[in-house]
Amino acid sequence: MPRERNISKREIKDPQIRKQEILDTAMTLFTYQGYEQTSMRDIAKEINVSLGLCYRYFDSKQVLFQEAMNQYVENCCALFLSVLQNPNKNLLEKIEILFQMMIQEKDIHQYHHFFHQPENKNLHDELSMRICQHLSPIILEEVQKYCLDNHLKINHPDYLIQFLTYGQIGLLSHTDMPNLEIAQSMKNYMMILLKHEMNPDN
């Protein structure tokens, strides 16, 4: 929960450090108080800065939240990209690693608690869409490379990537299924789709 602060003298901090502090504090308050119930004044009070200072960094609460979401997308994608762009693994090996990561997922990402609260499902779905948008070009590149290396072809690679990425959002939004079941189902569907779409390049 947000901690009470008894700081009478305000600290002067590097602008980037202060900006990140405002973001992190805001997301903590959003998590425990709710987005609608939290004001910019609440955020300023929590870190003992003036309201004007908060507005100097962010024009509004909405702008602040969008930047926090963008950061979370980048953090999530960085982990996926480290796997997808590993030159020592082929596409199928990378898929297996990604699904193992999904099974073992822990709240290691910044702002994880907020986006995974049941009442924030719509925001989580928006987050998933942004992650798919971010990763789709990289996945397409990896699929094309795998096909080239294995003398395969795909008639409609763009359609395939759409199914491989955005097609997972519905399953990921089901909070009543354990991670293992979700991951296994998604991997099975993905492998069936890849097998069906990849044909020998004669």
C-alpha positions in Angstrom: 0.0 0.0 0.0 1.1 3.6 -0.4 3.3 4.7 2.4 2.7 7.7 4.5 5.5 10.3 4.2 6.6 12.7 6.9 9.0 14.7 4.8 8.8 18.4 5.5 11.5 19.5 3.1 11.1 18.7 -0.5 14.0 17.1 -2.3 15.6 18.3 -5.5 16.1 15.4 -7.9 17.3 14.8 -11.4 14.4 15.4 -13.8 14.4 11.9 -15.2 14.5 10.4 -11.7 11.6 12.7 -10.5 9.6 11.8 -13.6 9.9 8.1 -13.0 9.1 8.6 -9.3 5.8 10.3 -10.3 5.0 7.5 -12.7 5.7 4.8 -10.1 3.9 6.6 -7.4 0.8 7.1 -9.6 0.7 3.5 -10.6 0.9 2.4 -7.0 -2.0 4.7 -6.0 -4.0 3.5 -9.1 -3.5 -0.1 -7.9 -4.6 0.4 -4.3 -7.1 3.3 -4.7 -8.3 2.8 -8.3 -7.6 4.9 -11.3 -10.8 7.0 -11.1 -10.4 7.6 -7.4 -6.8 8.9 -7.7 -6.1 12.5 -8.6 -3.0 14.3 -9.6 -3.2 16.1 -6.2 -3.1 12.7 -4.5 0.0 11.8 -6.4 1.8 15.0 -5.6 0.9 14.7 -1.9 2.2 11.1 -1.8 5.7 12.1 -2.9 5.6 15.5 -1.2 5.9 17.7 -4.3 3.8 20.5 -5.5 0.9 19.9 -7.8 2.5 22.2 -10.3 5.6 20.0 -10.5 3.5 17.0 -11.4 1.8 19.0 -14.2 5.2 20.2 -15.4 6.0 16.5 -16.3 2.5 15.4 -17.3 -0.2 17.6 -18.8 -2.9 15.3 -17.2 -3.5 12.1 -15.4 -4.5 10.5 -18.7 -1.1 11.5 -20.3 0.7 10.1 -17.2 -1.2 6.8 -17.5 -0.5 6.4 -21.2 3.2 6.9 -20.6 3.1 4.3 -17.8 1.4 1.9 -20.2 4.0 2.5 -22.9 6.8 1.7 -20.4 5.1 -1.5 -19.4 4.7 -2.6 -23.1 8.4 -1.9 -23.6 9.4 -3.9 -20.5 7.2 -6.8 -21.5 8.5 -6.8 -25.0 12.1 -6.6 -24.1 11.9 -10.0 -22.5 10.2 -11.6 -25.5 12.6 -9.9 -27.9 15.6 -11.3 -26.1 14.2 -14.8 -27.0 12.9 -14.0 -30.5 16.1 -12.4 -31.6 18.4 -15.1 -30.2 20.5 -16.3 -33.2 21.3 -19.6 -31.6 17.7 -20.9 -31.5 15.3 -21.7 -34.4 11.7 -20.6 -34.5 10.3 -23.7 -32.9 12.8 -23.6 -30.1 11.9 -20.0 -29.5 8.2 -20.8 -29.3 8.9 -23.4 -26.7 10.9 -21.0 -24.6 8.3 -18.3 -24.8 5.6 -20.7 -23.6 7.7 -21.9 -20.8 8.2 -18.3 -19.7 4.4 -17.9 -19.8 3.9 -20.8 -17.5 6.5 -19.5 -15.1 5.3 -15.9 -15.3 5.7 -13.9 -12.1 5.0 -10.3 -11.2 8.5 -9.2 -12.2 7.3 -6.5 -14.5 6.7 -2.9 -13.4 3.0 -2.2 -12.8 2.1 -5.9 -13.1 -0.4 -5.8 -10.2 -2.4 -2.9 -11.7 -2.8 -4.4 -15.2 -3.7 -7.8 -13.9 -6.4 -6.8 -11.5 -9.8 -8.2 -12.6 -11.4 -4.8 -12.6 -8.8 -3.6 -15.1 -9.6 -6.2 -17.7 -10.3 -3.7 -20.4 -6.9 -2.0 -19.8 -5.2 -5.3 -19.8 -6.8 -6.1 -23.2 -5.5 -2.8 -24.5 -2.1 -3.6 -23.2 -2.2 -7.0 -24.9 -3.1 -5.3 -28.2 -0.2 -2.9 -27.9 2.2 -5.8 -27.1 1.0 -7.6 -30.2 1.4 -4.5 -32.3 5.0 -4.1 -31.0 6.0 -7.8 -31.6 4.2 -8.6 -34.8 6.9 -7.3 -37.2 9.6 -9.2 -35.3 7.6 -12.4 -35.3 7.0 -12.0 -39.0 10.7 -11.6 -39.6 11.5 -14.8 -37.6 8.8 -16.8 -39.4 10.2 -15.7 -42.8 13.7 -16.5 -41.7 12.7 -20.0 -40.6 10.9 -20.6 -43.9 13.9 -19.5 -45.9 16.3 -21.7 -43.9 14.0 -24.7 -44.3 12.9 -24.2 -47.9 9.3 -23.5 -46.9 6.8 -20.9 -48.0 3.7 -19.3 -46.5 1.0 -18.1 -48.9 -0.3 -15.3 -46.6 2.4 -14.6 -43.9 0.7 -11.4 -42.7 -2.6 -13.3 -42.0 -0.6 -16.0 -40.1 1.1 -13.4 -37.9 -2.2 -11.8 -37.1 -3.6 -15.1 -35.8 -0.3 -16.0 -34.0 -0.4 -12.7 -32.1 -3.8 -11.1 -31.8 -5.5 -14.5 -31.8 -4.1 -15.2 -28.3 -5.7 -12.2 -26.6 -9.0 -14.0 -25.9 -7.3 -16.9 -24.1 -5.0 -14.6 -22.2 -8.0 -12.7 -20.8 -9.4 -15.8 -19.2 -8.4 -15.6 -15.5 -10.2 -18.8 -14.6 -7.7 -21.0 -16.5 -4.4 -21.9 -14.9 -1.3 -20.6 -16.8 -0.2 -24.1 -17.7 -3.6 -24.9 -19.4 -3.6 -21.6 -21.2 0.0 -21.9 -22.5 -0.5 -25.5 -23.6 -3.7 -24.7 -25.5 -2.1 -21.7 -27.2 1.0 -23.7 -28.1 -1.0 -26.5 -29.6 -3.1 -24.2 -31.7 0.0 -22.3 -32.8 1.8 -25.4 -33.9 -1.2 -26.7 -35.8 -1.5 -23.4 -37.6 2.2 -23.2 -38.5 2.2 -26.8 -39.7 -0.8 -26.1 -41.9 0.5 -22.9 -43.4 4.1 -23.8 -44.0 4.5 -25.8 -47.2 7.6 -27.0 -49.1 8.9 -24.3 -51.5 8.9 -26.3 -54.7 
